[in-house]
């Protein structure tokens, strides 16, 4: 019975670290074992400013101009950030 609990804990830990790895890779595309460990342990909590969030949003939207959004929509995002 103890082995079942231990295996479940190992599986949950493995799933959580893999999820953290994917999230870090999607957000920053810079992942290290140290960062995964810090996020898992709650040591890496970084506050972002509103301007940083706008910059990231606009950077992600720029390649979509003419595909998913129009130029005027993208310009609107830039004006809102300014």
PyMOL Python script that loads the backbone (N, CA, C, O; Angstrom):
from pymol import cmd

cmd.read_pdbstr("""\
ATOM      1  N   UNK A   1       0.817  -1.194   0.000  1.00  0.00           N
ATOM      2  CA  UNK A   1       0.000   0.000   0.000  1.00  0.00           C
ATOM      3  C   UNK A   1       0.866   1.266   0.000  1.00  0.00           C
ATOM      4  O   UNK A   1       0.541   2.254  -0.659  1.00  0.00           O
ATOM      5  N   UNK A   2       1.971   1.218   0.749  1.00  0.00           N
ATOM      6  CA  UNK A   2       2.882   2.356   0.804  1.00  0.00           C
ATOM      7  C   UNK A   2       3.530   2.604  -0.557  1.00  0.00           C
ATOM      8  O   UNK A   2       3.760   3.751  -0.937  1.00  0.00           O
ATOM      9  N   UNK A   3       3.821   1.538  -1.282  1.00  0.00           N
ATOM     10  CA  UNK A   3       4.428   1.673  -2.607  1.00  0.00           C
ATOM     11  C   UNK A   3       3.472   2.369  -3.571  1.00  0.00           C
ATOM     12  O   UNK A   3       3.910   3.150  -4.416  1.00  0.00           O
ATOM     13  N   UNK A   4       2.193   2.101  -3.458  1.00  0.00           N
ATOM     14  CA  UNK A   4       1.204   2.737  -4.325  1.00  0.00           C
ATOM     15  C   UNK A   4       1.169   4.241  -4.064  1.00  0.00           C
ATOM     16  O   UNK A   4       1.121   5.035  -5.003  1.00  0.00           O
ATOM     17  N   UNK A   5       1.192   4.634  -2.786  1.00  0.00           N
ATOM     18  CA  UNK A   5       1.192   6.052  -2.433  1.00  0.00           C
ATOM     19  C   UNK A   5       2.464   6.737  -2.926  1.00  0.00           C
ATOM     20  O   UNK A   5       2.421   7.851  -3.449  1.00  0.00           O
ATOM     21  N   UNK A   6       3.583   6.064  -2.755  1.00  0.00           N
ATOM     22  CA  UNK A   6       4.856   6.632  -3.193  1.00  0.00           C
ATOM     23  C   UNK A   6       4.888   6.784  -4.704  1.00  0.00           C
ATOM     24  O   UNK A   6       5.344   7.808  -5.212  1.00  0.00           O
ATOM     25  N   UNK A   7       4.414   5.790  -5.421  1.00  0.00           N
ATOM     26  CA  UNK A   7       4.373   5.874  -6.889  1.00  0.00           C
ATOM     27  C   UNK A   7       3.442   6.982  -7.358  1.00  0.00           C
ATOM     28  O   UNK A   7       3.736   7.672  -8.334  1.00  0.00           O
ATOM     29  N   UNK A   8       2.326   7.154  -6.669  1.00  0.00           N
ATOM     30  CA  UNK A   8       1.401   8.232  -7.024  1.00  0.00           C
ATOM     31  C   UNK A   8       2.060   9.588  -6.806  1.00  0.00           C
ATOM     32  O   UNK A   8       1.907  10.492  -7.627  1.00  0.00           O
ATOM     33  N   UNK A   9       2.792   9.733  -5.707  1.00  0.00           N
ATOM     34  CA  UNK A   9       3.495  10.984  -5.441  1.00  0.00           C
ATOM     35  C   UNK A   9       4.556  11.258  -6.502  1.00  0.00           C
ATOM     36  O   UNK A   9       4.696  12.390  -6.963  1.00  0.00           O
ATOM     37  N   UNK A  10       5.295  10.237  -6.886  1.00  0.00           N
ATOM     38  CA  UNK A  10       6.308  10.380  -7.929  1.00  0.00           C
ATOM     39  C   UNK A  10       5.653  10.782  -9.253  1.00  0.00           C
ATOM     40  O   UNK A  10       6.154  11.668  -9.946  1.00  0.00           O
ATOM     41  N   UNK A  11       4.553  10.147  -9.604  1.00  0.00           N
ATOM     42  CA  UNK A  11       3.845  10.481 -10.844  1.00  0.00           C
ATOM     43  C   UNK A  11       3.339  11.912 -10.827  1.00  0.00           C
ATOM     44  O   UNK A  11       3.462  12.621 -11.826  1.00  0.00           O
ATOM     45  N   UNK A  12       2.768  12.355  -9.700  1.00  0.00           N
ATOM     46  CA  UNK A  12       2.253  13.721  -9.584  1.00  0.00           C
ATOM     47  C   UNK A  12       3.387  14.737  -9.684  1.00  0.00           C
ATOM     48  O   UNK A  12       3.241  15.780 -10.321  1.00  0.00           O
ATOM     49  N   UNK A  13       4.510  14.429  -9.055  1.00  0.00           N
ATOM     50  CA  UNK A  13       5.668  15.324  -9.112  1.00  0.00           C
ATOM     51  C   UNK A  13       6.211  15.413 -10.534  1.00  0.00           C
ATOM     52  O   UNK A  13       6.549  16.495 -11.012  1.00  0.00           O
ATOM     53  N   UNK A  14       6.289  14.283 -11.194  1.00  0.00           N
ATOM     54  CA  UNK A  14       6.767  14.248 -12.578  1.00  0.00           C
ATOM     55  C   UNK A  14       5.846  15.056 -13.487  1.00  0.00           C
ATOM     56  O   UNK A  14       6.321  15.816 -14.331  1.00  0.00           O
ATOM     57  N   UNK A  15       4.541  14.898 -13.322  1.00  0.00           N
ATOM     58  CA  UNK A  15       3.573  15.650 -14.130  1.00  0.00           C
ATOM     59  C   UNK A  15       3.695  17.150 -13.881  1.00  0.00           C
ATOM     60  O   UNK A  15       3.665  17.946 -14.819  1.00  0.00           O
ATOM     61  N   UNK A  16       3.833  17.528 -12.610  1.00  0.00           N
ATOM     62  CA  UNK A  16       3.935  18.945 -12.267  1.00  0.00           C
ATOM     63  C   UNK A  16       5.202  19.566 -12.847  1.00  0.00           C
ATOM     64  O   UNK A  16       5.158  20.676 -13.378  1.00  0.00           O
ATOM     65  N   UNK A  17       6.327  18.863 -12.751  1.00  0.00           N
ATOM     66  CA  UNK A  17       7.568  19.429 -13.282  1.00  0.00           C
ATOM     67  C   UNK A  17       7.533  19.519 -14.805  1.00  0.00           C
ATOM     68  O   UNK A  17       8.072  20.461 -15.386  1.00  0.00           O
ATOM     69  N   UNK A  18       6.904  18.551 -15.447  1.00  0.00           N
ATOM     70  CA  UNK A  18       6.785  18.611 -16.904  1.00  0.00           C
ATOM     71  C   UNK A  18       5.884  19.777 -17.321  1.00  0.00           C
ATOM     72  O   UNK A  18       6.173  20.456 -18.307  1.00  0.00           O
ATOM     73  N   UNK A  19       4.801  20.015 -16.587  1.00  0.00           N
ATOM     74  CA  UNK A  19       3.892  21.128 -16.875  1.00  0.00           C
ATOM     75  C   UNK A  19       4.622  22.458 -16.691  1.00  0.00           C
ATOM     76  O   UNK A  19       4.469  23.372 -17.501  1.00  0.00           O
ATOM     77  N   UNK A  20       5.410  22.563 -15.630  1.00  0.00           N
ATOM     78  CA  UNK A  20       6.193  23.776 -15.388  1.00  0.00           C
ATOM     79  C   UNK A  20       7.192  23.994 -16.529  1.00  0.00           C
ATOM     80  O   UNK A  20       7.349  25.113 -17.017  1.00  0.00           O
ATOM     81  N   UNK A  21       7.859  22.930 -16.945  1.00  0.00           N
ATOM     82  CA  UNK A  21       8.813  23.013 -18.053  1.00  0.00           C
ATOM     83  C   UNK A  21       8.141  23.554 -19.313  1.00  0.00           C
ATOM     84  O   UNK A  21       8.666  24.461 -19.960  1.00  0.00           O
ATOM     85  N   UNK A  22       6.980  22.999 -19.658  1.00  0.00           N
ATOM     86  CA  UNK A  22       6.265  23.455 -20.861  1.00  0.00           C
ATOM     87  C   UNK A  22       5.846  24.906 -20.736  1.00  0.00           C
ATOM     88  O   UNK A  22       5.979  25.669 -21.693  1.00  0.00           O
ATOM     89  N   UNK A  23       5.338  25.307 -19.568  1.00  0.00           N
ATOM     90  CA  UNK A  23       4.922  26.690 -19.368  1.00  0.00           C
ATOM     91  C   UNK A  23       6.096  27.656 -19.514  1.00  0.00           C
ATOM     92  O   UNK A  23       5.976  28.695 -20.163  1.00  0.00           O
ATOM     93  N   UNK A  24       7.225  27.310 -18.911  1.00  0.00           N
ATOM     94  CA  UNK A  24       8.406  28.170 -19.031  1.00  0.00           C
ATOM     95  C   UNK A  24       8.876  28.262 -20.480  1.00  0.00           C
ATOM     96  O   UNK A  24       9.275  29.329 -20.945  1.00  0.00           O
ATOM     97  N   UNK A  25       8.826  27.151 -21.176  1.00  0.00           N
ATOM     98  CA  UNK A  25       9.263  27.131 -22.565  1.00  0.00           C
ATOM     99  C   UNK A  25       8.357  27.986 -23.436  1.00  0.00           C
ATOM    100  O   UNK A  25       8.836  28.686 -24.327  1.00  0.00           O
ATOM    101  N   UNK A  26       7.065  27.939 -23.191  1.00  0.00           N
ATOM    102  CA  UNK A  26       6.122  28.747 -23.967  1.00  0.00           C
ATOM    103  C   UNK A  26       6.273  30.231 -23.669  1.00  0.00           C
ATOM    104  O   UNK A  26       6.212  31.060 -24.577  1.00  0.00           O
ATOM    105  N   UNK A  27       6.472  30.570 -22.392  1.00  0.00           N
ATOM    106  CA  UNK A  27       6.564  31.973 -21.994  1.00  0.00           C
ATOM    107  C   UNK A  27       7.885  32.610 -22.391  1.00  0.00           C
ATOM    108  O   UNK A  27       7.904  33.663 -23.029  1.00  0.00           O
ATOM    109  N   UNK A  28       8.987  31.978 -22.017  1.00  0.00           N
ATOM    110  CA  UNK A  28      10.292  32.619 -22.150  1.00  0.00           C
ATOM    111  C   UNK A  28      11.230  31.927 -23.124  1.00  0.00           C
ATOM    112  O   UNK A  28      12.232  32.509 -23.539  1.00  0.00           O
ATOM    113  N   UNK A  29      10.922  30.716 -23.485  1.00  0.00           N
ATOM    114  CA  UNK A  29      11.779  29.910 -24.348  1.00  0.00           C
ATOM    115  C   UNK A  29      13.194  29.794 -23.780  1.00  0.00           C
ATOM    116  O   UNK A  29      14.163  29.634 -24.523  1.00  0.00           O
ATOM    117  N   UNK A  30      13.297  29.876 -22.454  1.00  0.00           N
ATOM    118  CA  UNK A  30      14.575  29.718 -21.765  1.00  0.00           C
ATOM    119  C   UNK A  30      14.309  28.894 -20.514  1.00  0.00           C
ATOM    120  O   UNK A  30      13.778  29.404 -19.527  1.00  0.00           O
ATOM    121  N   UNK A  31      14.678  27.625 -20.560  1.00  0.00           N
ATOM    122  CA  UNK A  31      14.375  26.722 -19.454  1.00  0.00           C
ATOM    123  C   UNK A  31      15.665  26.092 -18.939  1.00  0.00           C
ATOM    124  O   UNK A  31      16.492  25.606 -19.710  1.00  0.00           O
ATOM    125  N   UNK A  32      15.812  26.115 -17.639  1.00  0.00           N
ATOM    126  CA  UNK A  32      16.905  25.403 -16.992  1.00  0.00           C
ATOM    127  C   UNK A  32      16.312  24.561 -15.872  1.00  0.00           C
ATOM    128  O   UNK A  32      15.201  24.812 -15.406  1.00  0.00           O
ATOM    129  N   UNK A  33      17.067  23.568 -15.453  1.00  0.00           N
ATOM    130  CA  UNK A  33      16.610  22.728 -14.347  1.00  0.00           C
ATOM    131  C   UNK A  33      16.428  23.575 -13.086  1.00  0.00           C
ATOM    132  O   UNK A  33      15.511  23.337 -12.300  1.00  0.00           O
ATOM    133  N   UNK A  34      17.294  24.551 -12.901  1.00  0.00           N
ATOM    134  CA  UNK A  34      17.204  25.439 -11.737  1.00  0.00           C
ATOM    135  C   UNK A  34      15.890  26.224 -11.736  1.00  0.00           C
ATOM    136  O   UNK A  34      15.242  26.350 -10.697  1.00  0.00           O
ATOM    137  N   UNK A  35      15.502  26.746 -12.891  1.00  0.00           N
ATOM    138  CA  UNK A  35      14.236  27.492 -12.979  1.00  0.00           C
ATOM    139  C   UNK A  35      13.044  26.596 -12.722  1.00  0.00           C
ATOM    140  O   UNK A  35      12.113  26.988 -12.019  1.00  0.00           O
ATOM    141  N   UNK A  36      13.060  25.380 -13.290  1.00  0.00           N
ATOM    142  CA  UNK A  36      11.959  24.445 -13.055  1.00  0.00           C
ATOM    143  C   UNK A  36      11.858  24.148 -11.562  1.00  0.00           C
ATOM    144  O   UNK A  36      10.765  24.147 -10.995  1.00  0.00           O
ATOM    145  N   UNK A  37      12.996  23.898 -10.935  1.00  0.00           N
ATOM    146  CA  UNK A  37      13.013  23.615  -9.495  1.00  0.00           C
ATOM    147  C   UNK A  37      12.464  24.797  -8.703  1.00  0.00           C
ATOM    148  O   UNK A  37      11.658  24.609  -7.792  1.00  0.00           O
ATOM    149  N   UNK A  38      12.894  26.015  -9.043  1.00  0.00           N
ATOM    150  CA  UNK A  38      12.441  27.200  -8.322  1.00  0.00           C
ATOM    151  C   UNK A  38      10.937  27.411  -8.452  1.00  0.00           C
ATOM    152  O   UNK A  38      10.268  27.751  -7.476  1.00  0.00           O
ATOM    153  N   UNK A  39      10.410  27.213  -9.645  1.00  0.00           N
ATOM    154  CA  UNK A  39       8.962  27.350  -9.833  1.00  0.00           C
ATOM    155  C   UNK A  39       8.238  26.265  -9.056  1.00  0.00           C
ATOM    156  O   UNK A  39       7.232  26.537  -8.401  1.00  0.00           O
ATOM    157  N   UNK A  40       8.732  25.053  -9.121  1.00  0.00           N
ATOM    158  CA  UNK A  40       8.107  23.932  -8.408  1.00  0.00           C
ATOM    159  C   UNK A  40       8.070  24.189  -6.901  1.00  0.00           C
ATOM    160  O   UNK A  40       7.086  23.874  -6.233  1.00  0.00           O
ATOM    161  N   UNK A  41       9.157  24.767  -6.374  1.00  0.00           N
ATOM    162  CA  UNK A  41       9.232  25.041  -4.942  1.00  0.00           C
ATOM    163  C   UNK A  41       8.617  26.386  -4.556  1.00  0.00           C
ATOM    164  O   UNK A  41       8.537  26.721  -3.374  1.00  0.00           O
ATOM    165  N   UNK A  42       8.181  27.160  -5.564  1.00  0.00           N
ATOM    166  CA  UNK A  42       7.552  28.451  -5.287  1.00  0.00           C
ATOM    167  C   UNK A  42       8.544  29.572  -5.076  1.00  0.00           C
ATOM    168  O   UNK A  42       8.177  30.628  -4.561  1.00  0.00           O
ATOM    169  N   UNK A  43       9.786  29.372  -5.460  1.00  0.00           N
ATOM    170  CA  UNK A  43      10.819  30.381  -5.234  1.00  0.00           C
ATOM    171  C   UNK A  43      10.914  31.386  -6.373  1.00  0.00           C
ATOM    172  O   UNK A  43      11.487  32.460  -6.191  1.00  0.00           O
ATOM    173  N   UNK A  44      10.369  31.067  -7.543  1.00  0.00           N
ATOM    174  CA  UNK A  44      10.467  31.978  -8.684  1.00  0.00           C
ATOM    175  C   UNK A  44       9.099  32.575  -8.969  1.00  0.00           C
ATOM    176  O   UNK A  44       8.316  32.054  -9.764  1.00  0.00           O
ATOM    177  N   UNK A  45       8.844  33.666  -8.304  1.00  0.00           N
ATOM    178  CA  UNK A  45       7.612  34.409  -8.563  1.00  0.00           C
ATOM    179  C   UNK A  45       8.044  35.801  -8.986  1.00  0.00           C
ATOM    180  O   UNK A  45       8.545  36.583  -8.178  1.00  0.00           O
ATOM    181  N   UNK A  46       7.845  36.097 -10.249  1.00  0.00           N
ATOM    182  CA  UNK A  46       8.290  37.370 -10.793  1.00  0.00           C
ATOM    183  C   UNK A  46       7.071  38.190 -11.157  1.00  0.00           C
ATOM    184  O   UNK A  46       6.180  37.727 -11.868  1.00  0.00           O
ATOM    185  N   UNK A  47       7.046  39.396 -10.667  1.00  0.00           N
ATOM    186  CA  UNK A  47       5.958  40.303 -10.998  1.00  0.00           C
ATOM    187  C   UNK A  47       6.305  41.006 -12.307  1.00  0.00           C
ATOM    188  O   UNK A  47       7.426  41.480 -12.487  1.00  0.00           O
ATOM    189  N   UNK A  48       5.360  41.067 -13.194  1.00  0.00           N
ATOM    190  CA  UNK A  48       5.563  41.770 -14.457  1.00  0.00           C
ATOM    191  C   UNK A  48       4.810  43.089 -14.420  1.00  0.00           C
ATOM    192  O   UNK A  48       3.745  43.203 -13.814  1.00  0.00           O
ATOM    193  N   UNK A  49       5.384  44.075 -15.077  1.00  0.00           N
ATOM    194  CA  UNK A  49       4.697  45.357 -15.157  1.00  0.00           C
ATOM    195  C   UNK A  49       3.683  45.310 -16.288  1.00  0.00           C
ATOM    196  O   UNK A  49       3.744  44.445 -17.161  1.00  0.00           O
ATOM    197  N   UNK A  50       2.772  46.233 -16.259  1.00  0.00           N
ATOM    198  CA  UNK A  50       1.755  46.301 -17.300  1.00  0.00           C
ATOM    199  C   UNK A  50       2.398  46.557 -18.662  1.00  0.00           C
ATOM    200  O   UNK A  50       1.965  45.992 -19.667  1.00  0.00           O
ATOM    201  N   UNK A  51       3.425  47.401 -18.702  1.00  0.00           N
ATOM    202  CA  UNK A  51       4.100  47.675 -19.973  1.00  0.00           C
ATOM    203  C   UNK A  51       4.795  46.429 -20.503  1.00  0.00           C
ATOM    204  O   UNK A  51       4.800  46.198 -21.712  1.00  0.00           O
ATOM    205  N   UNK A  52       5.383  45.623 -19.624  1.00  0.00           N
ATOM    206  CA  UNK A  52       6.001  44.367 -20.066  1.00  0.00           C
ATOM    207  C   UNK A  52       4.964  43.440 -20.682  1.00  0.00           C
ATOM    208  O   UNK A  52       5.225  42.785 -21.690  1.00  0.00           O
ATOM    209  N   UNK A  53       3.796  43.390 -20.074  1.00  0.00           N
ATOM    210  CA  UNK A  53       2.728  42.545 -20.618  1.00  0.00           C
ATOM    211  C   UNK A  53       2.263  43.053 -21.980  1.00  0.00           C
ATOM    212  O   UNK A  53       2.037  42.261 -22.894  1.00  0.00           O
ATOM    213  N   UNK A  54       2.118  44.379 -22.119  1.00  0.00           N
ATOM    214  CA  UNK A  54       1.745  44.948 -23.418  1.00  0.00           C
ATOM    215  C   UNK A  54       2.816  44.648 -24.467  1.00  0.00           C
ATOM    216  O   UNK A  54       2.499  44.271 -25.595  1.00  0.00           O
ATOM    217  N   UNK A  55       4.089  44.818 -24.088  1.00  0.00           N
ATOM    218  CA  UNK A  55       5.181  44.546 -25.031  1.00  0.00           C
ATOM    219  C   UNK A  55       5.147  43.099 -25.501  1.00  0.00           C
ATOM    220  O   UNK A  55       5.297  42.820 -26.691  1.00  0.00           O
ATOM    221  N   UNK A  56       4.952  42.187 -24.567  1.00  0.00           N
ATOM    222  CA  UNK A  56       4.898  40.760 -24.926  1.00  0.00           C
ATOM    223  C   UNK A  56       3.704  40.477 -25.830  1.00  0.00           C
ATOM    224  O   UNK A  56       3.821  39.761 -26.825  1.00  0.00           O
ATOM    225  N   UNK A  57       2.555  41.045 -25.475  1.00  0.00           N
ATOM    226  CA  UNK A  57       1.341  40.857 -26.279  1.00  0.00           C
ATOM    227  C   UNK A  57       1.558  41.360 -27.693  1.00  0.00           C
ATOM    228  O   UNK A  57       1.259  40.659 -28.660  1.00  0.00           O
ATOM    229  N   UNK A  58       2.082  42.581 -27.815  1.00  0.00           N
ATOM    230  CA  UNK A  58       2.272  43.170 -29.140  1.00  0.00           C
ATOM    231  C   UNK A  58       3.316  42.413 -29.951  1.00  0.00           C
ATOM    232  O   UNK A  58       3.172  42.264 -31.164  1.00  0.00           O
ATOM    233  N   UNK A  59       4.358  41.940 -29.293  1.00  0.00           N
ATOM    234  CA  UNK A  59       5.388  41.158 -29.983  1.00  0.00           C
ATOM    235  C   UNK A  59       4.789  39.862 -30.534  1.00  0.00           C
ATOM    236  O   UNK A  59       5.132  39.432 -31.635  1.00  0.00           O
ATOM    237  N   UNK A  60       3.894  39.246 -29.763  1.00  0.00           N
ATOM    238  CA  UNK A  60       3.257  38.006 -30.213  1.00  0.00           C
ATOM    239  C   UNK A  60       2.253  38.264 -31.339  1.00  0.00           C
ATOM    240  O   UNK A  60       2.038  37.395 -32.184  1.00  0.00           O
ATOM    241  N   UNK A  61       1.642  39.439 -31.357  1.00  0.00           N
ATOM    242  CA  UNK A  61       0.629  39.750 -32.368  1.00  0.00           C
ATOM    243  C   UNK A  61       1.214  40.214 -33.688  1.00  0.00           C
ATOM    244  O   UNK A  61       0.595  40.025 -34.734  1.00  0.00           O
ATOM    245  N   UNK A  62       2.400  40.819 -33.661  1.00  0.00           N
ATOM    246  CA  UNK A  62       2.979  41.397 -34.875  1.00  0.00           C
ATOM    247  C   UNK A  62       3.061  40.396 -36.031  1.00  0.00           C
ATOM    248  O   UNK A  62       2.694  40.754 -37.150  1.00  0.00           O
ATOM    249  N   UNK A  63       3.526  39.155 -35.816  1.00  0.00           N
ATOM    250  CA  UNK A  63       3.578  38.208 -36.940  1.00  0.00           C
ATOM    251  C   UNK A  63       2.195  37.800 -37.465  1.00  0.00           C
ATOM    252  O   UNK A  63       2.089  37.223 -38.547  1.00  0.00           O
ATOM    253  N   UNK A  64       1.153  38.095 -36.710  1.00  0.00           N
ATOM    254  CA  UNK A  64      -0.199  37.705 -37.121  1.00  0.00           C
ATOM    255  C   UNK A  64      -0.888  38.751 -37.992  1.00  0.00           C
ATOM    256  O   UNK A  64      -1.996  38.533 -38.482  1.00  0.00           O
ATOM    257  N   UNK A  65      -0.209  39.906 -38.181  1.00  0.00           N
ATOM    258  CA  UNK A  65      -0.811  40.963 -39.003  1.00  0.00           C
ATOM    259  C   UNK A  65      -0.996  40.441 -40.420  1.00  0.00           C
ATOM    260  O   UNK A  65      -0.064  39.916 -41.030  1.00  0.00           O
ATOM    261  N   UNK A  66      -2.179  40.589 -40.921  1.00  0.00           N
ATOM    262  CA  UNK A  66      -2.504  40.118 -42.261  1.00  0.00           C
ATOM    263  C   UNK A  66      -2.956  38.669 -42.285  1.00  0.00           C
ATOM    264  O   UNK A  66      -3.406  38.176 -43.319  1.00  0.00           O
ATOM    265  N   UNK A  67      -2.840  37.979 -41.150  1.00  0.00           N
ATOM    266  CA  UNK A  67      -3.268  36.581 -41.070  1.00  0.00           C
ATOM    267  C   UNK A  67      -4.487  36.475 -40.165  1.00  0.00           C
ATOM    268  O   UNK A  67      -5.576  36.108 -40.606  1.00  0.00           O
ATOM    269  N   UNK A  68      -4.286  36.804 -38.894  1.00  0.00           N
ATOM    270  CA  UNK A  68      -5.383  36.726 -37.926  1.00  0.00           C
ATOM    271  C   UNK A  68      -5.930  38.094 -37.540  1.00  0.00           C
ATOM    272  O   UNK A  68      -7.088  38.214 -37.141  1.00  0.00           O
ATOM    273  N   UNK A  69      -5.094  39.128 -37.659  1.00  0.00           N
ATOM    274  CA  UNK A  69      -5.538  40.480 -37.311  1.00  0.00           C
ATOM    275  C   UNK A  69      -5.136  41.437 -38.425  1.00  0.00           C
ATOM    276  O   UNK A  69      -4.206  41.175 -39.188  1.00  0.00           O
ATOM    277  N   UNK A  70      -5.844  42.532 -38.500  1.00  0.00           N
ATOM    278  CA  UNK A  70      -5.527  43.519 -39.536  1.00  0.00           C
ATOM    279  C   UNK A  70      -4.500  44.517 -39.002  1.00  0.00           C
ATOM    280  O   UNK A  70      -4.283  44.612 -37.794  1.00  0.00           O
ATOM    281  N   UNK A  71      -3.879  45.249 -39.906  1.00  0.00           N
ATOM    282  CA  UNK A  71      -2.858  46.226 -39.542  1.00  0.00           C
ATOM    283  C   UNK A  71      -3.429  47.269 -38.578  1.00  0.00           C
ATOM    284  O   UNK A  71      -2.761  47.658 -37.619  1.00  0.00           O
ATOM    285  N   UNK A  72      -4.665  47.723 -38.829  1.00  0.00           N
ATOM    286  CA  UNK A  72      -5.253  48.747 -37.950  1.00  0.00           C
ATOM    287  C   UNK A  72      -5.474  48.189 -36.541  1.00  0.00           C
ATOM    288  O   UNK A  72      -5.359  48.927 -35.562  1.00  0.00           O
ATOM    289  N   UNK A  73      -5.787  46.909 -36.431  1.00  0.00           N
ATOM    290  CA  UNK A  73      -5.934  46.295 -35.112  1.00  0.00           C
ATOM    291  C   UNK A  73      -4.617  46.268 -34.366  1.00  0.00           C
ATOM    292  O   UNK A  73      -4.557  46.580 -33.177  1.00  0.00           O
ATOM    293  N   UNK A  74      -3.556  45.891 -35.075  1.00  0.00           N
ATOM    294  CA  UNK A  74      -2.229  45.879 -34.456  1.00  0.00           C
ATOM    295  C   UNK A  74      -1.808  47.293 -34.059  1.00  0.00           C
ATOM    296  O   UNK A  74      -1.264  47.492 -32.972  1.00  0.00           O
ATOM    297  N   UNK A  75      -2.052  48.272 -34.920  1.00  0.00           N
ATOM    298  CA  UNK A  75      -1.720  49.647 -34.591  1.00  0.00           C
ATOM    299  C   UNK A  75      -2.474  50.116 -33.358  1.00  0.00           C
ATOM    300  O   UNK A  75      -1.951  50.893 -32.558  1.00  0.00           O
ATOM    301  N   UNK A  76      -3.695  49.647 -33.207  1.00  0.00           N
ATOM    302  CA  UNK A  76      -4.491  49.972 -32.033  1.00  0.00           C
ATOM    303  C   UNK A  76      -3.829  49.422 -30.761  1.00  0.00           C
ATOM    304  O   UNK A  76      -3.798  50.091 -29.728  1.00  0.00           O
ATOM    305  N   UNK A  77      -3.308  48.208 -30.850  1.00  0.00           N
ATOM    306  CA  UNK A  77      -2.585  47.627 -29.705  1.00  0.00           C
ATOM    307  C   UNK A  77      -1.386  48.490 -29.352  1.00  0.00           C
ATOM    308  O   UNK A  77      -1.118  48.738 -28.176  1.00  0.00           O
ATOM    309  N   UNK A  78      -0.664  48.948 -30.370  1.00  0.00           N
ATOM    310  CA  UNK A  78       0.529  49.761 -30.129  1.00  0.00           C
ATOM    311  C   UNK A  78       0.171  51.107 -29.501  1.00  0.00           C
ATOM    312  O   UNK A  78       0.855  51.570 -28.589  1.00  0.00           O
ATOM    313  N   UNK A  79      -0.898  51.732 -29.987  1.00  0.00           N
ATOM    314  CA  UNK A  79      -1.342  53.009 -29.404  1.00  0.00           C
ATOM    315  C   UNK A  79      -1.776  52.820 -27.963  1.00  0.00           C
ATOM    316  O   UNK A  79      -1.477  53.654 -27.108  1.00  0.00           O
ATOM    317  N   UNK A  80      -2.471  51.740 -27.690  1.00  0.00           N
ATOM    318  CA  UNK A  80      -2.909  51.465 -26.314  1.00  0.00           C
ATOM    319  C   UNK A  80      -1.701  51.298 -25.405  1.00  0.00           C
ATOM    320  O   UNK A  80      -1.702  51.786 -24.274  1.00  0.00           O
ATOM    321  N   UNK A  81      -0.674  50.614 -25.889  1.00  0.00           N
ATOM    322  CA  UNK A  81       0.543  50.448 -25.087  1.00  0.00           C
ATOM    323  C   UNK A  81       1.214  51.794 -24.823  1.00  0.00           C
ATOM    324  O   UNK A  81       1.671  52.062 -23.712  1.00  0.00           O
ATOM    325  N   UNK A  82       1.267  52.637 -25.853  1.00  0.00           N
ATOM    326  CA  UNK A  82       1.911  53.961 -25.696  1.00  0.00           C
ATOM    327  C   UNK A  82       1.152  54.821 -24.721  1.00  0.00           C
ATOM    328  O   UNK A  82       1.544  55.959 -24.466  1.00  0.00           O
TER     329      UNK A  82
END
""", "prot")
cmd.dss("prot")
cmd.show_as("cartoon", "prot")
cmd.util.cbc("prot")
cmd.orient("prot")
